[in-house]
Amino acid sequence: METSPALLAIIGLLLALWTAGAVWVMLRASGREQKSSATRKVAQRLSRMLEEGPAIPLLVRADGRIEAPDRLARWIGLDKVPEYLSELAGGDGRGLSEDQVDELTRNVRRTQKTAKPFRMALTVSPTSGKSLAMQGSLADPAVSPGGAALIWVFDFSDSEAELSQLREEAARAREDFGALVGLIEAAPMPMWFRGGDMQLRLVNKAYVAAVGAESADQVVADQIELVETVNGRTASQVAQQAADRRQPIERIVSATIDKARRTIRVTDLPLMGEGIAGYAVDIEEMEEQAREFRAFREAQRSMLDQLSIGVAQFDAAHRMTFANQPFHRVFALPPGVVNDRTTFHHMLLIARENGRIPEVRDFPAWRNELAEWFQRDEPHEEAWSLSDSTHLRIVAQPLPDGGLVMIAEDRTEQLALSATRDTLLRTRTATFDNLFEALAVFAPDGHLELWNRGFSGAWGIDPEVLDGHPQAETLLAAIAKNLSDPEHIATINQVIRAATLDRKKSDGRIELADGRTLDFAGVPLPDGNGMLTVLDVTASRQAEEALRERNRALEEADAVMTRFLANMSYEFRTPLTSIGGFAELLTSGIAGELSPQAKEYAQAISLSVGKLTEQVENVLDLSQSEAGLMPLRKTKVELMPFVTQIVRKQEQRIVDGGLTLDLKGHPEKTVNADPQQLRRAISQLLDNAILGTPRGGRIVVDIGRKRGETKIVIADNGKGMTQHELARALEGIRMSADGRGIERRQGLGIPLARQLVEAHDGTLEIHSRKNAGTTATITLP
């Protein structure tokens, strides 16, 4: 059977349509499968996001059934999510508590009925230890139709711990803020706070008292400023400047505090937020102390400049801040080292260049060692010997601020004096030990300090007794045993006490049992001690007794001689008067006319009798003067006429001897004297001048007054005398050495003149040189 083309076409069309439908169905199925896979992936992603999210959804249906991820069961301490809301209380301390479930149920029911959302927080049992926050609202019908409630559960356990910590910190901050406010309020210095507008917001009591306000509210209300306008800027403007710079501003100004002008240090301090805190410190006393310190430092440095010891000061940076003139001289420093702030190292370098430090092998190392003085805790002392034999004593005194005071003392002279002193001490010790006297030194408390070797021997005691420096009582007890009368030891004790305590000198004499005699004396010493000197005078006492016996014999012999001369003078006068009288009678011719030769003999007899009578008178006057028996009849005597008469009587002898005599003096000079005795004294001296001056010589008699005394000077240019001859002339007649006779010296003229002048309370001085003349000076009061 043949198939028609139309049928084939229809069949082909149907097959094509069927094929196309199959392809369309397959493509649609494939698209749905892809969409379903994508939907699953999205659902898984959303589910994972919910699982990882900070909140867990809890859907509560109208019949009480619940839907939630398993994570909610772990949060509330259950093994799995229960089916109903009431089963969230698991019991046995697991899940929510009954009260929590009841409260949650009430909130859910109210939301389901009124669509009003709710919030609640609860803490799960200790097994979970979580803090949960729940936010409930009516669920969207697309989520769950029929009035279900959707609750989002948040875990804020960490936030709760942080919140508790924040609460504690806030409480502490409130307490600290309260304490800080109390501290600021009780602070003795004015303090304040300004807002962002630089207006006062808060002040303390000290501020209120400083400005004299009634209260802090009044200060804030009236904006009473503590600090006045300075250089055109108010206190608020300075605070604004500190706020703009974001840096504190500190200044020293004067302000009126408690009605008195005070110097204060004001600080404006920008805070982290807005506002400026300020405070004022009263530095009036500090400024006063600073002024006093500066004045004290200037006075101290001025005083240090007057010292002979070099002093320099360095600061913590080792820079020189002061050096007095002796320090400059010791180290030969130039004048500008202080102003240039010369360092310690540089100062040592300058001193080294000038040869004012010791010779050292490694100067840099030595200098670094000296720099360690700044870090020492105690003073350090060194002795420096310089190349020019100068010895320096260096003292380094560290200062609390890290500086250093360096003291340099030139001890060259002291060391030389010390060496001299040691030599003197050794010399004194050797001299002390070798003195003929026995010496001992006692301290004011009575103990023996020093003695020489002869002290123990003088008292006859054992030297070992002195080795222990005994007390005076112990020593005197040992000495008392050797005295002839032990009771006399009290005399020695009194002498020692007078020298050490009373500071008086005293002495005494004591007899020892062995027959010796000791003289002792106590002498106070300048150092407060007392010295006891002891001298054995046994031999000298015996010699003294012998001398006394001989002196008594000489005095008796002298008295015998005086009486003998006086008697002989009177005995001589009678026959001499008779001889002189008979010679005058013979000369006058009463016995008859005499031959020329007989007259010459008679005149010679008269002249000899006159001379002999004069010598007898001189001997008598001399003996009376030496015995102090010469009578004086003093009257007012005008010296110039008086001496002129004496010279006139000697005029013939002067002319015959070919001499020249000059008489000088004021004619009104007077003196109170015995004319006869003074005439004899001047005549004797004038006679000696005439006799001692050769022909052509000159004699000068000068009368003058000097310092209230009258002087009569008789000078010649004759042959003069040696000192030995003058001494013999002054002695005149003296007893012989054996005391049995009389020795005649150069004559009686000079001794008699001296005795007569001294009887007038005057003096006679004679100066003579061989072949140069003699000058006799009579001085009368």
C-alpha positions in Angstrom: 0.0 0.0 0.0 1.4 3.2 -0.9 1.6 5.9 1.5 0.6 9.3 0.4 3.0 12.2 0.7 0.5 14.1 2.8 0.2 11.5 5.3 3.9 11.3 5.5 4.1 14.9 6.0 1.5 14.8 8.8 3.3 11.9 10.5 6.6 13.8 10.2 5.0 16.9 11.6 3.5 15.0 14.5 6.9 13.4 15.1 8.5 16.8 15.1 5.9 18.2 17.4 6.4 15.2 19.7 10.2 15.6 19.6 9.9 19.3 20.3 7.5 18.7 23.2 9.9 16.1 24.7 12.8 18.5 24.3 10.7 21.3 26.0 9.7 19.0 28.8 13.3 18.0 29.3 14.5 21.5 29.3 11.9 22.6 31.7 12.6 19.8 34.1 16.3 20.6 33.9 15.6 24.3 34.7 13.4 23.3 37.7 16.1 21.0 38.9 18.7 23.8 38.7 16.3 26.2 40.5 15.7 23.6 43.2 19.4 23.1 43.7 19.9 26.8 43.9 17.1 27.1 46.3 18.6 24.4 48.5 22.0 26.1 48.4 20.4 29.4 49.4 18.4 27.6 52.2 21.6 26.0 53.4 23.5 29.3 53.3 20.7 31.1 55.2 20.5 28.2 57.7 24.3 28.4 58.1 24.1 32.2 58.5 21.4 31.8 61.1 23.5 29.1 62.8 26.5 31.4 62.9 24.6 34.6 63.7 24.6 36.3 67.1 20.9 35.6 67.5 18.8 32.5 67.4 15.1 32.6 66.1 12.5 30.9 68.2 9.1 30.4 66.6 6.2 29.8 69.0 3.0 28.7 67.4 -0.5 29.4 68.7 -0.8 25.9 70.1 2.5 26.3 72.0 4.7 24.3 69.7 8.1 25.7 69.1 10.7 25.6 66.3 14.3 26.6 66.8 17.8 25.5 65.9 19.6 23.0 68.0 22.0 25.7 69.1 19.3 27.1 71.3 19.2 23.8 73.2 22.9 24.1 73.9 22.5 27.7 75.1 19.9 26.8 77.7 21.6 23.5 78.7 19.3 20.9 77.0 20.1 18.0 74.8 17.7 19.0 72.1 15.0 21.6 71.4 11.7 20.4 73.1 8.5 20.3 71.2 6.5 22.8 73.4 7.4 26.1 75.0 6.5 24.8 78.5 9.2 22.1 78.1 12.1 24.6 78.1 12.3 24.0 81.9 14.1 20.8 81.8 14.4 20.3 85.6 17.4 19.0 87.5 19.0 22.4 87.1 18.9 22.2 83.3 17.2 24.6 81.0 15.1 27.6 82.1 13.6 27.8 85.5 9.8 27.5 86.0 9.5 31.2 86.7 11.5 32.1 83.6 9.3 29.8 81.5 6.1 31.3 83.0 7.3 34.9 82.4 8.2 33.9 78.8 4.9 32.3 78.2 3.0 35.3 79.4 5.0 37.6 77.2 4.4 35.3 74.2 0.6 35.1 74.8 0.4 38.8 75.1 2.3 39.3 71.9 0.1 36.7 70.1 -3.1 38.5 71.2 -2.0 42.1 71.0 0.9 42.0 68.5 2.8 44.0 71.1 6.5 43.2 71.1 8.4 42.4 74.3 11.9 42.3 75.7 13.2 40.3 78.5 16.6 39.1 79.9 17.3 36.0 81.8 20.2 34.1 83.1 20.3 30.4 82.4 21.1 27.8 85.1 24.7 27.5 86.3 25.2 24.5 84.0 25.0 26.8 81.1 26.0 30.1 82.8 24.8 32.2 79.9 22.9 35.5 80.0 20.2 35.7 77.3 18.3 38.6 75.9 14.9 37.9 74.1 13.1 40.2 71.7 9.7 38.9 70.7 7.1 40.1 68.2 4.2 38.7 66.1 5.6 36.6 63.3 4.9 37.5 59.7 2.2 35.3 58.1 4.7 34.3 55.5 6.8 32.8 58.2 4.1 31.2 60.1 0.3 31.9 59.7 -2.1 31.6 62.5 -0.7 34.2 65.0 2.7 32.7 65.8 5.3 34.7 67.8 8.9 35.0 66.6 11.5 35.5 69.4 15.1 36.4 68.7 17.4 35.1 71.4 20.7 36.9 71.9 23.7 35.6 74.0 25.1 38.6 75.8 27.1 36.7 78.4 30.4 38.4 77.5 28.6 41.7 77.3 27.1 41.2 80.7 30.6 40.5 82.2 31.8 43.6 80.4 28.8 45.5 81.7 29.4 44.4 85.2 33.0 45.4 84.9 31.9 48.7 83.5 29.5 49.1 86.4 32.3 48.4 88.8 34.6 50.8 87.0 31.9 53.4 86.9 31.4 53.0 90.6 35.1 53.3 91.3 35.2 56.2 88.9 32.4 57.9 90.9 34.2 57.2 94.1 37.5 58.4 92.7 35.8 61.5 91.3 34.2 62.1 94.6 37.6 61.8 96.4 39.2 64.0 93.7 36.5 66.6 94.1 37.0 66.4 97.9 40.7 66.7 97.5 40.4 69.6 95.2 37.9 71.2 97.5 40.2 70.7 100.5 43.4 71.7 98.6 45.2 74.7 100.2 45.9 76.2 96.8 43.2 77.9 94.6 41.9 75.6 91.9 39.3 76.2 89.2 37.8 74.8 86.0 36.7 76.7 82.9 34.3 75.5 80.2 34.8 75.7 76.5 33.7 79.3 76.6 36.6 80.0 79.1 34.1 81.0 81.7 34.5 79.8 85.3 32.4 76.7 86.0 33.9 75.3 89.2 36.2 76.7 92.0 37.3 75.3 95.3 37.2 76.8 98.8 40.8 78.1 98.6 39.8 80.1 95.5 36.7 81.5 97.2 38.8 82.5 100.3 41.6 84.0 98.0 39.2 86.3 96.2 37.2 87.1 99.4 33.9 85.9 98.0 31.0 84.4 100.1 30.6 81.2 98.1 31.7 79.3 95.0 28.3 80.1 93.4 29.0 83.8 93.8 32.4 83.4 92.1 30.9 81.5 89.2 28.0 83.9 88.9 30.1 87.1 89.0 33.0 85.5 87.2 35.5 86.8 89.9 39.0 86.3 88.6 41.9 85.6 90.9 44.6 86.8 88.5 44.5 90.4 87.3 45.0 91.5 83.7 48.8 91.3 82.9 50.3 92.9 79.8 46.8 93.5 78.4 45.7 89.8 78.7 43.0 88.6 81.0 43.1 85.3 82.8 40.4 83.9 80.4 42.5 85.0 77.4 45.5 83.2 78.7 43.4 80.1 79.2 42.1 80.4 75.6 45.7 80.6 74.4 46.5 77.4 76.4 43.5 75.7 74.8 44.5 76.8 71.3 48.0 75.5 71.8 46.9 72.3 73.6 49.8 72.9 75.9 49.9 74.1 79.6 50.9 77.7 80.2 52.7 78.5 83.4 53.5 82.0 84.6 54.5 83.9 87.7 52.4 86.9 88.6 51.4 89.0 91.6 47.9 88.8 92.9 45.9 89.9 96.0 45.2 87.0 98.2 43.4 87.5 101.5 43.9 91.3 101.1 47.7 90.9 100.7 49.9 91.0 97.6 51.5 87.7 97.0 53.6 86.2 94.3 51.9 83.1 92.8 52.7 80.6 90.0 49.6 80.1 87.9 49.1 77.1 85.5 46.4 76.7 82.9 46.1 73.1 81.9 44.1 72.0 78.8 42.0 68.8 79.5 41.3 65.9 77.2 37.8 67.2 76.4 36.7 70.7 76.4 37.7 72.9 79.3 40.7 74.3 81.1 41.8 73.4 84.6 43.9 75.9 86.5 45.6 76.2 89.8 47.8 78.8 91.6 50.7 78.1 94.0 51.7 80.7 96.5 55.5 81.1 96.0 55.9 84.2 98.0 57.9 82.4 100.7 59.8 80.5 98.1 60.7 83.8 96.4 61.8 85.2 99.7 63.8 82.1 100.4 65.3 82.3 96.9 66.3 86.0 97.5 67.7 85.1 100.9 69.6 82.2 99.3 71.0 84.4 96.6 72.1 86.9 99.2 73.6 84.1 101.3 75.3 82.7 98.3 76.8 86.1 97.4 77.9 86.7 101.0 79.3 83.2 101.1 81.3 83.7 97.9 82.5 87.1 99.0 83.7 85.4 102.2 85.3 82.6 100.3 87.2 85.2 98.3 88.8 86.4 101.5 90.0 82.9 102.5 93.6 81.8 101.9 92.3 78.4 100.8 91.2 77.9 97.2 87.5 76.9 96.8 85.7 76.1 93.5 82.2 74.7 92.8 81.1 72.7 89.8 77.5 71.8 88.7 76.1 68.5 87.7 77.3 69.0 84.2 80.9 69.4 85.5 81.0 73.1 84.7 82.7 75.6 86.9 80.2 77.9 88.6 82.4 79.6 91.2 86.1 79.9 92.0 87.7 82.2 94.5 90.9 84.1 94.0 93.1 81.7 96.0 91.9 78.9 93.7 92.9 80.9 90.7 96.3 81.4 92.2 96.8 77.8 93.2 96.1 76.4 89.7 97.2 79.5 87.7 93.8 79.8 86.0 93.0 82.7 83.7 90.4 85.3 84.9 87.5 84.2 82.7 87.2 80.5 83.6 84.0 81.0 85.6 82.2 83.1 83.1 83.2 80.7 80.3 81.7 77.8 82.4 85.0 75.9 82.0 84.5 72.2 82.5 86.3 70.1 85.2 88.4 68.4 82.5 89.4 71.6 80.8 90.4 73.1 84.2 92.7 70.2 84.9 94.2 70.6 81.4 94.9 74.3 82.1 96.5 73.4 85.4 98.6 70.8 83.8 99.9 73.3 81.2 100.9 75.6 84.1 102.6 72.8 86.0 100.0 72.9 88.9 99.2 69.2 89.0 101.3 66.2 90.0 103.4 64.5 87.3 101.3 61.5 86.1 102.1 58.9 83.4 98.6 58.7 81.8 97.0 62.1 82.1 93.6 61.2 80.4 93.1 58.1 82.7 94.1 60.1 85.8 91.7 62.9 84.8 88.9 60.3 84.3 89.6 59.0 87.8 89.2 62.5 89.2 85.9 62.9 87.4 84.5 60.0 89.5 84.6 62.4 92.5 81.2 63.7 91.3 79.6 60.2 91.8 81.1 59.6 95.3 78.9 59.5 98.4 81.5 60.8 100.8 84.2 63.5 100.7 87.6 62.4 99.2 91.0 63.8 100.2 94.3 63.6 98.4 97.8 65.1 98.8 99.4 66.5 95.6 103.2 67.2 95.4 104.0 69.5 92.5 107.2 69.8 90.6 108.1 73.1 92.3 108.0 71.5 95.8 104.5 72.9 96.4 102.4 70.6 98.5 98.6 70.8 98.0 95.8 69.3 100.1 92.9 68.5 97.8 89.4 67.8 99.3 86.5 66.9 96.9 83.0 67.3 98.5 80.2 65.8 96.3 77.0 67.8 96.4 73.4 66.4 96.5 72.6 67.9 93.1 75.4 66.0 91.4 77.9 68.9 91.6 81.2 69.1 93.4 83.0 71.5 95.7 86.8 71.3 95.3 89.1 72.7 98.0 92.8 73.3 97.4 95.0 74.2 100.4 98.6 75.1 99.9 100.3 73.3 102.8 103.9 74.0 101.7 104.5 76.4 104.5 102.6 74.3 107.0 104.7 71.3 106.2 107.8 73.3 106.6 106.5 74.7 109.9 105.6 71.2 110.9 109.1 70.0 110.2 110.5 72.9 112.1 108.1 72.2 114.9 109.2 68.6 115.1 112.8 69.7 115.2 111.9 72.2 117.9 110.1 69.5 119.9 113.0 67.2 119.7 115.3 70.0 120.7 113.0 70.9 123.5 112.8 67.3 124.7 116.6 67.1 124.6 116.9 70.4 126.4 114.2 69.5 128.8 115.9 66.3 129.8 119.4 67.9 130.2 118.3 70.8 132.3 120.0 71.2 135.6 116.6 71.8 137.2 114.1 69.0 137.7 110.8 69.8 135.9 107.3 68.3 135.8 104.1 69.4 134.1 100.7 68.7 135.7 97.3 68.9 134.0 94.4 70.8 135.5 92.9 67.5 136.7 96.0 66.9 138.7 97.7 64.0 136.8 101.3 64.1 135.8 101.8 64.7 132.0 105.5 65.4 131.4 108.7 65.3 133.4 112.4 65.2 132.7 115.0 62.7 133.8 116.2 64.7 136.9 112.7 64.9 138.5 112.7 61.4 140.1 116.3 61.8 141.3 115.6 65.2 142.8 112.9 63.7 145.1 114.7 60.4 145.6 111.8 58.3 144.2 111.8 55.3 141.8 111.4 56.4 138.1 108.8 53.6 137.6 106.4 55.6 139.8 106.2 58.2 137.1 105.6 55.8 134.2 101.9 55.6 134.8 101.3 59.4 134.8 100.0 59.2 138.4 97.7 61.8 140.1 99.4 64.5 142.1 98.1 62.9 145.4 99.7 59.5 144.5 103.0 61.2 143.5 103.1 63.4 146.7 102.5 60.3 148.8 105.6 58.7 147.4 107.6 62.0 147.9 106.4 62.4 151.5 108.4 59.4 152.6 111.7 61.1 151.7 111.0 64.4 153.5 112.5 65.3 156.8 109.0 66.3 157.9 106.3 64.4 156.0 103.8 67.1 157.1 105.5 69.6 154.8 104.1 67.7 151.7 101.0 69.9 151.9 103.2 72.9 150.9 104.1 71.2 147.6 100.4 70.3 147.0 99.4 73.9 147.5 102.1 75.1 145.0 100.8 72.6 142.4 97.2 73.6 142.9 98.0 77.3 142.7 99.8 76.7 139.3 97.1 74.5 137.7 93.8 75.8 139.2 94.4 79.2 140.6 96.8 80.2 137.8 99.2 81.8 140.3 103.0 81.5 140.7 104.3 80.4 144.1 107.4 78.8 145.5 108.9 77.2 148.6 111.8 75.4 150.1 111.8 72.0 151.7 114.3 69.8 153.5 114.8 66.1 152.6 115.6 63.3 155.0 119.0 62.9 153.4 120.0 66.4 154.3 119.5 68.0 150.9 117.6 71.2 150.5 115.3 71.7 147.5 113.8 74.9 146.1 110.6 74.4 144.2 108.2 76.7 142.3 104.9 76.4 140.6 104.4 78.3 137.3 101.1 78.4 135.3 101.6 77.6 131.6 99.7 79.2 128.8 98.0 75.9 127.8 96.2 75.6 131.2 98.8 73.2 132.7 101.1 74.0 135.6 104.9 73.4 135.8 106.7 72.4 139.0 110.4 73.3 139.0 112.8 71.7 141.5 116.4 72.8 142.2 118.8 71.3 144.6 120.2 74.3 146.5 122.1 72.4 149.1 125.6 73.6 148.0 124.3 77.1 147.2 122.7 77.4 150.6 125.9 76.4 152.2 127.8 79.0 150.1 125.1 81.5 150.9 125.6 81.0 154.6 129.3 81.4 154.1 128.8 84.6 152.1 126.5 86.0 154.7 129.1 85.4 157.4 131.7 87.1 155.3 129.3 89.9 154.5 128.7 90.5 158.2 132.4 90.6 158.7 132.9 93.0 155.9 130.1 95.2 157.2 131.7 95.3 160.6 135.1 96.1 159.0 133.5 98.8 157.0 131.9 100.3 160.1 135.3 100.1 161.9 136.9 101.8 158.9 134.3 104.6 158.8 134.6 105.2 162.6 138.4 105.1 162.2 138.4 107.6 159.4 136.0 109.9 161.3 138.1 109.7 164.5 141.3 110.2 162.6 139.8 113.2 160.8 138.9 114.8 164.0 142.2 113.8 165.6 144.1 115.3 162.6 142.3 118.6 162.8 143.7 119.7 166.2 147.4 119.3 165.4 146.9 120.7 161.9 145.1 123.7 163.3 147.9 124.3 165.7 150.6 123.8 163.0 148.7 126.2 160.7 148.3 128.8 163.5 152.0 128.7 164.5 153.0 128.9 160.8 150.9 132.0 160.4 152.4 133.5 163.6 155.9 132.9 162.3 155.0 134.4 158.9 153.5 137.5 160.6 156.8 138.1 162.5 155.4 137.7 166.1 158.4 135.5 167.0 160.8 137.9 165.3 161.8 138.8 161.9 162.5 135.7 159.8 165.0 135.3 157.1 163.7 135.0 153.6 164.4 131.3 153.6 162.6 130.8 156.9 159.5 132.7 155.6 159.5 130.5 152.5 159.6 127.4 154.8 156.7 128.9 156.9 154.6 129.6 153.8 155.2 126.0 152.6 154.1 124.8 156.0 150.8 126.8 155.7 150.2 125.6 152.2 150.7 121.9 153.1 148.6 122.3 156.2 145.8 123.7 154.0 146.0 120.8 151.6 146.1 118.3 154.4 143.1 119.9 156.0 141.2 119.8 152.7 142.0 116.1 152.3 140.9 115.4 155.9 137.7 117.2 155.2 137.2 115.2 152.0 137.8 111.9 153.8 135.4 112.9 156.5 132.7 114.0 154.0 133.2 110.8 152.0 132.8 108.6 155.0 129.7 110.5 156.2 128.2 110.3 152.7 128.8 106.5 152.4 127.3 106.1 155.9 124.3 108.3 154.9 125.1 110.9 157.6 126.0 113.9 155.5 123.9 116.9 156.5 122.5 119.1 153.7 121.2 122.6 154.0 119.4 123.2 150.7 118.5 126.7 149.5 117.7 128.2 146.2 120.9 128.6 144.2 121.3 130.7 141.0 123.6 128.5 139.0 125.3 131.0 136.7 126.7 133.3 139.4 127.3 130.3 141.6 129.5 128.5 139.0 131.1 131.8 138.0 132.4 132.2 141.6 133.8 128.7 141.5 135.6 129.4 138.2 137.0 132.7 139.4 138.7 130.9 142.3 140.4 128.7 139.8 141.2 131.5 137.4 144.9 131.8 138.4 145.5 128.1 137.9 143.7 128.2 134.6 145.9 131.1 133.4 149.1 129.6 134.8 148.3 126.3 133.0 147.7 128.1 129.7 144.2 126.9 129.4 141.0 128.3 128.0 137.7 128.0 129.8 134.2 128.7 128.3 131.2 129.2 130.6 127.8 128.9 128.9 124.3 128.8 130.2 121.2 130.8 130.9 121.7 133.3 133.8 118.3 132.6 135.3 118.8 128.9 135.9 118.2 127.9 139.6 118.4 124.8 141.6 117.5 123.7 145.2 120.8 122.5 146.7 123.3 122.9 149.5 125.7 125.6 148.2 128.7 124.4 150.1 128.4 120.7 149.2 127.5 121.5 145.6 130.5 123.9 145.3 132.8 121.2 146.6 131.4 118.7 144.0 131.8 121.1 141.1 135.3 122.2 142.4 136.5 118.7 142.5 135.4 118.0 138.9 136.9 121.3 137.7 140.2 120.5 139.5 140.4 117.2 137.7 139.7 118.9 134.4 142.5 121.5 135.1 144.9 118.8 136.1 144.1 116.5 133.2 144.3 119.2 130.5 147.7 120.1 129.0 148.8 123.6 128.1 146.8 125.0 125.3 143.8 122.9 126.1 140.2 123.9 126.5 137.6 123.4 129.2 133.9 124.0 128.7 131.3 124.5 131.5 127.7 124.3 130.2 124.6 124.9 132.3 121.3 123.7 130.8 117.9 122.2 131.3 116.4 119.2 129.6 113.1 117.4 130.4 112.7 119.1 133.7 116.2 118.3 134.9 119.2 120.7 135.4 122.5 119.5 133.8 126.0 120.9 134.6 128.5 119.6 132.0 132.3 120.0 132.6 134.2 118.9 129.5 137.9 119.0 128.6 140.0 117.9 125.7 142.8 116.6 127.9 144.6 113.3 128.1 141.5 111.4 129.3 141.4 108.0 130.8 140.8 104.4 129.8 137.8 102.5 131.0 139.9 100.7 133.6 141.4 103.9 134.8 138.0 105.5 135.1 136.7 102.6 137.1 139.6 102.9 139.5 139.0 106.6 139.8 135.4 106.1 140.7 136.3 103.7 143.4 138.5 106.1 145.4 139.4 104.5 148.7 138.2 100.9 149.2 138.9 98.1 151.7 141.6 95.7 150.6 140.7 92.2 149.4 141.7 90.6 152.7 139.7 93.1 154.7 142.7 94.2 156.8 143.7 97.4 155.1 142.7 100.3 152.8 143.5 100.6 149.1 143.9 104.1 147.6 142.9 104.4 144.0 143.1 107.5 141.8 142.1 110.0 144.5 139.1 111.1 146.4 137.9 113.9 144.1 135.6 111.9 141.8 134.2 109.6 144.4 133.5 112.5 146.7 131.8 114.5 143.9 129.6 111.5 143.1 128.6 111.1 146.7 127.8 114.8 147.0 125.7 114.8 143.9 123.9 111.7 144.8 123.2 113.2 148.3 121.2 115.9 146.3 119.2 113.0 144.6 121.2 113.6 141.4 123.5 111.6 139.2 127.0 112.0 138.0 128.0 110.5 134.7 131.6 110.5 133.5 132.6 109.6 129.9 136.3 109.5 129.1 138.5 108.3 126.2 142.2 108.1 126.2 143.8 111.2 124.6 140.3 112.5 123.7 139.2 114.2 126.9 136.7 113.7 129.7 133.1 114.8 130.1 131.4 114.9 133.5 127.7 115.5 133.6 125.9 116.5 136.8 122.1 116.0 136.7 120.0 117.6 139.4 116.2 117.3 139.8 
